[in-house]
Amino acid sequence: MTEETEYSISVERVAHIIREMSAEEKGYLVYLVPELREVEPLKPPEQPLRPSKEFLEQLRQEILEARGRVPPSDEDLFIGRLTVGEYLALSDKEQEELWDELYAQASAELDEENYEHPVKPDALMEVGRRKPC
C-alpha cells in the first residue's frame, strides 16, 4: 500500500476495546464485520495512526457551532478536571494515559450498575398497538 491511510479514530483505541471483549462478543463482531476474516495482519506503522486533518477540522467546526461560534479558551474546563490549556500541555503519552484512565473508570462504573429492568412479556405487543403520532 503506497498511499497513507488516515483514520477518524485511533486504531489503537479500537484494539483496546476489542481486547476487552469476551470471546462471544468478538465472535459477534466478526459476524457483523465478516471482512475481518479476510484481513492479513500488518506490521504496526512506524508512526501512530492519527485522525485525518479533514476529520479534525470538521470536529472543530462542529464544536465551534455548538458553542455559538465562541472559541474555547485555555481556561475552559475540558476533561478529568483539567482545563483546555492544561490538557494541551500534556504530552501525547500523558493524554493517552488520561483517556485510558477515564475509560477504565467509566467502564468500571457501568459494570457496577445494574441495567436489567423488568419488562412485561407483552411489551412489544403494546408498542404495536400504539397509534402513530
VMD Tcl script that builds the backbone (N, CA, C; Angstrom):
set m [mol new atoms 399]
animate dup $m
set s [atomselect $m all]
$s set {name element resname resid chain x y z} {
  {N N MET 1 A 0.862 -1.166 0.000}
  {CA C MET 1 A 0.000 0.000 0.000}
  {C C MET 1 A 0.908 1.228 0.000}
  {N N THR 2 A 0.803 2.063 -1.002}
  {CA C THR 2 A 1.683 3.217 -1.107}
  {C C THR 2 A 1.080 4.486 -0.539}
  {N N GLU 3 A -0.260 4.593 -0.529}
  {CA C GLU 3 A -0.865 5.808 -0.004}
  {C C GLU 3 A -1.016 5.713 1.513}
  {N N GLU 4 A -0.937 6.868 2.169}
  {CA C GLU 4 A -1.067 6.900 3.620}
  {C C GLU 4 A -2.540 6.785 3.996}
  {N N THR 5 A -2.833 5.905 4.946}
  {CA C THR 5 A -4.200 5.717 5.409}
  {C C THR 5 A -4.404 6.535 6.664}
  {N N GLU 6 A -5.503 7.304 6.704}
  {CA C GLU 6 A -5.816 8.102 7.883}
  {C C GLU 6 A -7.150 7.636 8.437}
  {N N TYR 7 A -7.259 7.601 9.745}
  {CA C TYR 7 A -8.442 7.102 10.412}
  {C C TYR 7 A -9.091 8.190 11.246}
  {N N SER 8 A -10.424 8.098 11.410}
  {CA C SER 8 A -11.134 9.101 12.197}
  {C C SER 8 A -11.043 8.815 13.685}
  {N N ILE 9 A -10.737 7.584 14.086}
  {CA C ILE 9 A -10.469 7.280 15.482}
  {C C ILE 9 A -9.211 6.439 15.552}
  {N N SER 10 A -8.605 6.419 16.701}
  {CA C SER 10 A -7.355 5.697 16.875}
  {C C SER 10 A -7.568 4.192 16.753}
  {N N VAL 11 A -6.832 3.565 15.868}
  {CA C VAL 11 A -6.904 2.116 15.708}
  {C C VAL 11 A -6.478 1.441 17.004}
  {N N GLU 12 A -5.545 2.069 17.708}
  {CA C GLU 12 A -5.099 1.523 18.986}
  {C C GLU 12 A -6.246 1.489 19.993}
  {N N ARG 13 A -7.103 2.511 19.983}
  {CA C ARG 13 A -8.255 2.535 20.901}
  {C C ARG 13 A -9.246 1.429 20.536}
  {N N VAL 14 A -9.470 1.232 19.257}
  {CA C VAL 14 A -10.366 0.155 18.832}
  {C C VAL 14 A -9.789 -1.190 19.273}
  {N N ALA 15 A -8.487 -1.368 19.105}
  {CA C ALA 15 A -7.836 -2.615 19.519}
  {C C ALA 15 A -8.004 -2.828 21.021}
  {N N HIS 16 A -7.862 -1.754 21.788}
  {CA C HIS 16 A -8.036 -1.839 23.244}
  {C C HIS 16 A -9.450 -2.315 23.584}
  {N N ILE 17 A -10.436 -1.754 22.913}
  {CA C ILE 17 A -11.830 -2.135 23.154}
  {C C ILE 17 A -12.044 -3.604 22.797}
  {N N ILE 18 A -11.497 -4.031 21.659}
  {CA C ILE 18 A -11.667 -5.421 21.227}
  {C C ILE 18 A -11.006 -6.379 22.214}
  {N N ARG 19 A -9.829 -6.010 22.724}
  {CA C ARG 19 A -9.154 -6.870 23.701}
  {C C ARG 19 A -9.993 -7.041 24.970}
  {N N GLU 20 A -10.812 -6.052 25.305}
  {CA C GLU 20 A -11.654 -6.117 26.495}
  {C C GLU 20 A -12.912 -6.959 26.282}
  {N N MET 21 A -13.218 -7.321 25.035}
  {CA C MET 21 A -14.429 -8.082 24.727}
  {C C MET 21 A -14.279 -9.541 25.132}
  {N N SER 22 A -15.413 -10.157 25.409}
  {CA C SER 22 A -15.425 -11.596 25.649}
  {C C SER 22 A -15.278 -12.315 24.302}
  {N N ALA 23 A -15.035 -13.617 24.358}
  {CA C ALA 23 A -14.918 -14.398 23.123}
  {C C ALA 23 A -16.235 -14.357 22.345}
  {N N GLU 24 A -17.348 -14.378 23.064}
  {CA C GLU 24 A -18.653 -14.324 22.403}
  {C C GLU 24 A -18.842 -12.987 21.687}
  {N N GLU 25 A -18.452 -11.900 22.338}
  {CA C GLU 25 A -18.576 -10.582 21.721}
  {C C GLU 25 A -17.675 -10.461 20.489}
  {N N LYS 26 A -16.481 -11.016 20.572}
  {CA C LYS 26 A -15.572 -10.988 19.413}
  {C C LYS 26 A -16.170 -11.778 18.250}
  {N N GLY 27 A -16.773 -12.913 18.563}
  {CA C GLY 27 A -17.429 -13.710 17.521}
  {C C GLY 27 A -18.552 -12.938 16.862}
  {N N TYR 28 A -19.318 -12.207 17.668}
  {CA C TYR 28 A -20.408 -11.402 17.122}
  {C C TYR 28 A -19.858 -10.259 16.281}
  {N N LEU 29 A -18.734 -9.696 16.693}
  {CA C LEU 29 A -18.093 -8.641 15.907}
  {C C LEU 29 A -17.712 -9.171 14.524}
  {N N VAL 30 A -17.148 -10.356 14.471}
  {CA C VAL 30 A -16.785 -10.954 13.180}
  {C C VAL 30 A -18.039 -11.238 12.360}
  {N N TYR 31 A -19.128 -11.609 13.030}
  {CA C TYR 31 A -20.401 -11.805 12.327}
  {C C TYR 31 A -20.866 -10.480 11.709}
  {N N LEU 32 A -20.764 -9.399 12.473}
  {CA C LEU 32 A -21.199 -8.084 11.989}
  {C C LEU 32 A -20.274 -7.525 10.914}
  {N N VAL 33 A -18.973 -7.860 11.017}
  {CA C VAL 33 A -17.976 -7.357 10.066}
  {C C VAL 33 A -17.205 -8.555 9.512}
  {N N PRO 34 A -17.836 -9.321 8.616}
  {CA C PRO 34 A -17.182 -10.532 8.112}
  {C C PRO 34 A -15.886 -10.250 7.348}
  {N N GLU 35 A -15.708 -9.016 6.912}
  {CA C GLU 35 A -14.470 -8.659 6.202}
  {C C GLU 35 A -13.236 -8.869 7.085}
  {N N LEU 36 A -13.421 -8.898 8.406}
  {CA C LEU 36 A -12.281 -9.105 9.307}
  {C C LEU 36 A -11.608 -10.456 9.059}
  {N N ARG 37 A -12.366 -11.432 8.564}
  {CA C ARG 37 A -11.801 -12.752 8.281}
  {C C ARG 37 A -10.811 -12.708 7.113}
  {N N GLU 38 A -10.982 -11.735 6.234}
  {CA C GLU 38 A -10.180 -11.658 5.015}
  {C C GLU 38 A -8.923 -10.804 5.177}
  {N N VAL 39 A -8.758 -10.198 6.330}
  {CA C VAL 39 A -7.673 -9.235 6.531}
  {C C VAL 39 A -6.379 -9.946 6.884}
  {N N GLU 40 A -5.321 -9.570 6.188}
  {CA C GLU 40 A -3.979 -10.064 6.501}
  {C C GLU 40 A -3.381 -9.170 7.578}
  {N N PRO 41 A -2.797 -9.733 8.632}
  {CA C PRO 41 A -2.172 -8.891 9.658}
  {C C PRO 41 A -1.037 -8.057 9.058}
  {N N LEU 42 A -0.954 -6.822 9.481}
  {CA C LEU 42 A 0.092 -5.919 9.017}
  {C C LEU 42 A 1.080 -5.638 10.136}
  {N N LYS 43 A 2.276 -5.239 9.770}
  {CA C LYS 43 A 3.224 -4.765 10.765}
  {C C LYS 43 A 2.704 -3.427 11.281}
  {N N PRO 44 A 2.949 -3.128 12.554}
  {CA C PRO 44 A 2.481 -1.829 13.056}
  {C C PRO 44 A 3.163 -0.683 12.316}
  {N N PRO 45 A 2.450 0.420 12.126}
  {CA C PRO 45 A 3.054 1.558 11.438}
  {C C PRO 45 A 4.184 2.140 12.283}
  {N N GLU 46 A 5.133 2.766 11.605}
  {CA C GLU 46 A 6.247 3.373 12.334}
  {C C GLU 46 A 5.770 4.537 13.187}
  {N N GLN 47 A 4.773 5.265 12.708}
  {CA C GLN 47 A 4.179 6.353 13.481}
  {C C GLN 47 A 2.746 5.972 13.804}
  {N N PRO 48 A 2.265 6.371 15.003}
  {CA C PRO 48 A 0.874 6.046 15.328}
  {C C PRO 48 A -0.078 6.663 14.308}
  {N N LEU 49 A -1.144 5.924 13.988}
  {CA C LEU 49 A -2.154 6.445 13.075}
  {C C LEU 49 A -2.959 7.513 13.792}
  {N N ARG 50 A -3.212 8.607 13.126}
  {CA C ARG 50 A -3.927 9.736 13.723}
  {C C ARG 50 A -5.150 10.079 12.888}
  {N N PRO 51 A -6.118 10.758 13.511}
  {CA C PRO 51 A -7.279 11.196 12.731}
  {C C PRO 51 A -6.835 12.097 11.584}
  {N N SER 52 A -7.589 12.070 10.499}
  {CA C SER 52 A -7.252 12.891 9.339}
  {C C SER 52 A -7.436 14.368 9.669}
  {N N LYS 53 A -6.754 15.218 8.945}
  {CA C LYS 53 A -6.890 16.669 9.131}
  {C C LYS 53 A -8.311 17.114 8.832}
  {N N GLU 54 A -8.924 16.492 7.838}
  {CA C GLU 54 A -10.295 16.838 7.478}
  {C C GLU 54 A -11.259 16.511 8.619}
  {N N PHE 55 A -11.080 15.341 9.220}
  {CA C PHE 55 A -11.933 14.948 10.339}
  {C C PHE 55 A -11.771 15.912 11.504}
  {N N LEU 56 A -10.534 16.239 11.840}
  {CA C LEU 56 A -10.287 17.150 12.957}
  {C C LEU 56 A -10.867 18.537 12.695}
  {N N GLU 57 A -10.751 19.011 11.468}
  {CA C GLU 57 A -11.314 20.324 11.131}
  {C C GLU 57 A -12.833 20.297 11.223}
  {N N GLN 58 A -13.455 19.224 10.749}
  {CA C GLN 58 A -14.904 19.090 10.846}
  {C C GLN 58 A -15.330 19.077 12.317}
  {N N LEU 59 A -14.599 18.357 13.143}
  {CA C LEU 59 A -14.899 18.300 14.573}
  {C C LEU 59 A -14.765 19.684 15.212}
  {N N ARG 60 A -13.707 20.407 14.863}
  {CA C ARG 60 A -13.527 21.771 15.389}
  {C C ARG 60 A -14.703 22.661 15.005}
  {N N GLN 61 A -15.139 22.564 13.753}
  {CA C GLN 61 A -16.256 23.382 13.292}
  {C C GLN 61 A -17.552 23.032 14.037}
  {N N GLU 62 A -17.783 21.744 14.265}
  {CA C GLU 62 A -18.983 21.323 14.981}
  {C C GLU 62 A -18.959 21.812 16.431}
  {N N ILE 63 A -17.797 21.752 17.047}
  {CA C ILE 63 A -17.667 22.247 18.424}
  {C C ILE 63 A -17.892 23.751 18.453}
  {N N LEU 64 A -17.315 24.455 17.500}
  {CA C LEU 64 A -17.489 25.905 17.437}
  {C C LEU 64 A -18.960 26.268 17.241}
  {N N GLU 65 A -19.649 25.545 16.362}
  {CA C GLU 65 A -21.080 25.786 16.145}
  {C C GLU 65 A -21.869 25.539 17.431}
  {N N ALA 66 A -21.537 24.438 18.120}
  {CA C ALA 66 A -22.245 24.092 19.354}
  {C C ALA 66 A -22.014 25.143 20.443}
  {N N ARG 67 A -20.890 25.830 20.379}
  {CA C ARG 67 A -20.566 26.870 21.372}
  {C C ARG 67 A -21.023 28.253 20.919}
  {N N GLY 68 A -21.855 28.318 19.898}
  {CA C GLY 68 A -22.343 29.615 19.431}
  {C C GLY 68 A -21.253 30.459 18.794}
  {N N ARG 69 A -20.325 29.808 18.092}
  {CA C ARG 69 A -19.200 30.446 17.397}
  {C C ARG 69 A -18.199 31.104 18.356}
  {N N VAL 70 A -18.277 30.771 19.669}
  {CA C VAL 70 A -17.313 31.292 20.651}
  {C C VAL 70 A -16.231 30.232 20.832}
  {N N PRO 71 A -15.000 30.545 20.443}
  {CA C PRO 71 A -13.949 29.530 20.555}
  {C C PRO 71 A -13.616 29.223 22.021}
  {N N PRO 72 A -13.214 27.987 22.305}
  {CA C PRO 72 A -12.842 27.651 23.675}
  {C C PRO 72 A -11.568 28.399 24.079}
  {N N SER 73 A -11.482 28.700 25.350}
  {CA C SER 73 A -10.265 29.343 25.851}
  {C C SER 73 A -9.461 28.324 26.644}
  {N N ASP 74 A -8.207 28.648 26.891}
  {CA C ASP 74 A -7.349 27.751 27.667}
  {C C ASP 74 A -7.857 27.564 29.086}
  {N N GLU 75 A -8.712 28.449 29.558}
  {CA C GLU 75 A -9.212 28.386 30.932}
  {C C GLU 75 A -10.491 27.558 31.065}
  {N N ASP 76 A -11.120 27.188 29.946}
  {CA C ASP 76 A -12.339 26.373 29.996}
  {C C ASP 76 A -12.024 24.990 30.535}
  {N N LEU 77 A -12.917 24.474 31.386}
  {CA C LEU 77 A -12.763 23.098 31.844}
  {C C LEU 77 A -12.939 22.166 30.658}
  {N N PHE 78 A -12.114 21.122 30.618}
  {CA C PHE 78 A -12.175 20.215 29.478}
  {C C PHE 78 A -12.522 18.811 29.926}
  {N N ILE 79 A -11.569 18.104 30.510}
  {CA C ILE 79 A -11.810 16.706 30.878}
  {C C ILE 79 A -10.911 16.332 32.045}
  {N N GLY 80 A -11.417 15.457 32.890}
  {CA C GLY 80 A -10.624 14.989 34.012}
  {C C GLY 80 A -10.193 16.113 34.933}
  {N N ARG 81 A -11.041 17.111 35.078}
  {CA C ARG 81 A -10.780 18.294 35.921}
  {C C ARG 81 A -9.621 19.139 35.407}
  {N N LEU 82 A -9.276 18.968 34.155}
  {CA C LEU 82 A -8.233 19.785 33.533}
  {C C LEU 82 A -8.876 20.847 32.656}
  {N N THR 83 A -8.193 21.969 32.543}
  {CA C THR 83 A -8.632 22.987 31.591}
  {C C THR 83 A -8.119 22.605 30.209}
  {N N VAL 84 A -8.609 23.291 29.201}
  {CA C VAL 84 A -8.133 23.049 27.839}
  {C C VAL 84 A -6.616 23.252 27.778}
  {N N GLY 85 A -6.139 24.337 28.361}
  {CA C GLY 85 A -4.700 24.632 28.344}
  {C C GLY 85 A -3.877 23.571 29.038}
  {N N GLU 86 A -4.363 23.093 30.194}
  {CA C GLU 86 A -3.633 22.050 30.925}
  {C C GLU 86 A -3.598 20.753 30.122}
  {N N TYR 87 A -4.730 20.423 29.495}
  {CA C TYR 87 A -4.784 19.202 28.690}
  {C C TYR 87 A -3.825 19.290 27.509}
  {N N LEU 88 A -3.853 20.426 26.810}
  {CA C LEU 88 A -2.990 20.571 25.634}
  {C C LEU 88 A -1.506 20.595 26.003}
  {N N ALA 89 A -1.193 20.938 27.259}
  {CA C ALA 89 A 0.204 20.955 27.696}
  {C C ALA 89 A 0.735 19.547 27.978}
  {N N LEU 90 A -0.171 18.572 28.083}
  {CA C LEU 90 A 0.264 17.192 28.319}
  {C C LEU 90 A 0.920 16.628 27.071}
  {N N SER 91 A 1.828 15.704 27.272}
  {CA C SER 91 A 2.427 15.002 26.129}
  {C C SER 91 A 1.392 14.056 25.541}
  {N N ASP 92 A 1.646 13.569 24.327}
  {CA C ASP 92 A 0.733 12.605 23.707}
  {C C ASP 92 A 0.541 11.387 24.606}
  {N N LYS 93 A 1.621 10.932 25.208}
  {CA C LYS 93 A 1.549 9.762 26.087}
  {C C LYS 93 A 0.687 10.063 27.312}
  {N N GLU 94 A 0.844 11.246 27.912}
  {CA C GLU 94 A 0.040 11.617 29.074}
  {C C GLU 94 A -1.437 11.748 28.701}
  {N N GLN 95 A -1.704 12.314 27.514}
  {CA C GLN 95 A -3.092 12.407 27.058}
  {C C GLN 95 A -3.689 11.018 26.896}
  {N N GLU 96 A -2.946 10.118 26.273}
  {CA C GLU 96 A -3.412 8.742 26.062}
  {C C GLU 96 A -3.681 8.066 27.404}
  {N N GLU 97 A -2.780 8.251 28.369}
  {CA C GLU 97 A -2.961 7.655 29.695}
  {C C GLU 97 A -4.194 8.214 30.389}
  {N N LEU 98 A -4.426 9.522 30.231}
  {CA C LEU 98 A -5.608 10.147 30.826}
  {C C LEU 98 A -6.879 9.543 30.248}
  {N N TRP 99 A -6.948 9.433 28.913}
  {CA C TRP 99 A -8.133 8.855 28.271}
  {C C TRP 99 A -8.320 7.405 28.698}
  {N N ASP 100 A -7.227 6.646 28.783}
  {CA C ASP 100 A -7.331 5.244 29.212}
  {C C ASP 100 A -7.867 5.152 30.638}
  {N N GLU 101 A -7.382 6.038 31.508}
  {CA C GLU 101 A -7.834 6.053 32.908}
  {C C GLU 101 A -9.320 6.402 32.991}
  {N N LEU 102 A -9.731 7.425 32.254}
  {CA C LEU 102 A -11.133 7.830 32.272}
  {C C LEU 102 A -12.024 6.745 31.676}
  {N N TYR 103 A -11.545 6.085 30.621}
  {CA C TYR 103 A -12.304 4.988 30.017}
  {C C TYR 103 A -12.462 3.844 31.015}
  {N N ALA 104 A -11.381 3.509 31.724}
  {CA C ALA 104 A -11.433 2.423 32.703}
  {C C ALA 104 A -12.396 2.769 33.840}
  {N N GLN 105 A -12.375 4.029 34.297}
  {CA C GLN 105 A -13.296 4.454 35.353}
  {C C GLN 105 A -14.743 4.342 34.889}
  {N N ALA 106 A -15.017 4.839 33.695}
  {CA C ALA 106 A -16.384 4.792 33.169}
  {C C ALA 106 A -16.839 3.349 32.988}
  {N N SER 107 A -15.938 2.507 32.504}
  {CA C SER 107 A -16.271 1.100 32.294}
  {C C SER 107 A -16.577 0.425 33.627}
  {N N ALA 108 A -15.771 0.726 34.661}
  {CA C ALA 108 A -15.999 0.144 35.990}
  {C C ALA 108 A -17.333 0.607 36.558}
  {N N GLU 109 A -17.658 1.884 36.349}
  {CA C GLU 109 A -18.933 2.415 36.835}
  {C C GLU 109 A -20.105 1.731 36.135}
  {N N LEU 110 A -19.971 1.488 34.846}
  {CA C LEU 110 A -21.035 0.801 34.119}
  {C C LEU 110 A -21.186 -0.632 34.598}
  {N N ASP 111 A -20.049 -1.283 34.895}
  {CA C ASP 111 A -20.113 -2.659 35.378}
  {C C ASP 111 A -20.820 -2.743 36.726}
  {N N GLU 112 A -20.685 -1.692 37.547}
  {CA C GLU 112 A -21.308 -1.678 38.870}
  {C C GLU 112 A -22.817 -1.470 38.784}
  {N N GLU 113 A -23.264 -0.811 37.730}
  {CA C GLU 113 A -24.687 -0.534 37.573}
  {C C GLU 113 A -25.416 -1.803 37.153}
  {N N ASN 114 A -26.665 -1.879 37.574}
  {CA C ASN 114 A -27.498 -2.987 37.136}
  {C C ASN 114 A -28.457 -2.436 36.093}
  {N N TYR 115 A -28.211 -2.759 34.841}
  {CA C TYR 115 A -29.024 -2.212 33.767}
  {C C TYR 115 A -30.174 -3.125 33.370}
  {N N GLU 116 A -30.411 -4.151 34.161}
  {CA C GLU 116 A -31.528 -5.026 33.851}
  {C C GLU 116 A -32.791 -4.431 34.457}
  {N N HIS 117 A -33.780 -4.244 33.641}
  {CA C HIS 117 A -35.053 -3.711 34.090}
  {C C HIS 117 A -36.139 -4.714 33.737}
  {N N PRO 118 A -37.086 -4.889 34.653}
  {CA C PRO 118 A -38.165 -5.837 34.331}
  {C C PRO 118 A -38.982 -5.333 33.147}
  {N N VAL 119 A -39.278 -6.231 32.240}
  {CA C VAL 119 A -40.075 -5.902 31.058}
  {C C VAL 119 A -41.245 -6.871 31.029}
  {N N LYS 120 A -42.422 -6.302 30.821}
  {CA C LYS 120 A -43.606 -7.155 30.745}
  {C C LYS 120 A -43.503 -8.045 29.499}
  {N N PRO 121 A -44.005 -9.268 29.573}
  {CA C PRO 121 A -43.917 -10.178 28.435}
  {C C PRO 121 A -44.580 -9.643 27.168}
  {N N ASP 122 A -45.594 -8.808 27.337}
  {CA C ASP 122 A -46.296 -8.309 26.152}
  {C C ASP 122 A -45.869 -6.884 25.786}
  {N N ALA 123 A -44.658 -6.477 26.185}
  {CA C ALA 123 A -44.198 -5.109 25.945}
  {C C ALA 123 A -44.197 -4.765 24.457}
  {N N LEU 124 A -43.744 -5.660 23.607}
  {CA C LEU 124 A -43.714 -5.380 22.178}
  {C C LEU 124 A -45.123 -5.310 21.602}
  {N N MET 125 A -46.010 -6.080 22.149}
  {CA C MET 125 A -47.396 -6.046 21.677}
  {C C MET 125 A -48.012 -4.675 21.966}
  {N N GLU 126 A -47.671 -4.115 23.136}
  {CA C GLU 126 A -48.210 -2.810 23.498}
  {C C GLU 126 A -47.680 -1.730 22.557}
  {N N VAL 127 A -46.431 -1.833 22.189}
  {CA C VAL 127 A -45.856 -0.851 21.252}
  {C C VAL 127 A -46.585 -0.940 19.926}
  {N N GLY 128 A -46.890 -2.137 19.467}
  {CA C GLY 128 A -47.577 -2.319 18.204}
  {C C GLY 128 A -48.988 -1.774 18.200}
  {N N ARG 129 A -49.600 -1.700 19.375}
  {CA C ARG 129 A -50.979 -1.217 19.460}
  {C C ARG 129 A -51.066 0.305 19.537}
  {N N ARG 130 A -49.949 0.964 19.792}
  {CA C ARG 130 A -49.994 2.407 19.899}
  {C C ARG 130 A -50.279 3.032 18.542}
  {N N LYS 131 A -50.999 4.155 18.580}
  {CA C LYS 131 A -51.295 4.859 17.344}
  {C C LYS 131 A -50.100 5.708 16.952}
  {N N PRO 132 A -49.786 5.766 15.668}
  {CA C PRO 132 A -48.667 6.601 15.235}
  {C C PRO 132 A -48.959 8.077 15.495}
  {N N CYS 133 A -47.915 8.809 15.766}
  {CA C CYS 133 A -48.058 10.256 16.033}
  {C C CYS 133 A -48.384 11.021 14.777}
}
mol reanalyze $m
mol bondsrecalc $m
mol representation Tube
mol addrep $m
